[in-house]
């Protein structure tokens, strides 16, 4: 991998939580949300998109990784500010 490269792990479905955790631990970026997965686990539907985001935010905290603000995310992705 190039030294200045940025990467993101994304999983659609059953292994999303595992990939989120691995990406965060490996100092990459990750994504989550009901557009990729509607479940918190195999038996539990996510009550909201916020529940999936909260789970990833907690993983970030456990690994000492700050969660990007929307402004920081736009900067990371090189999307101009509105």
Secondary structure, 3 states (H helix, E strand, C coil): CCCCCCCEECCCCCCHHHHHHHHHHCCCEECCCCCCCCEEECCEECCCHHHHHHHHHHHHHHCCCCCCCHHHHHHHCCCCCC
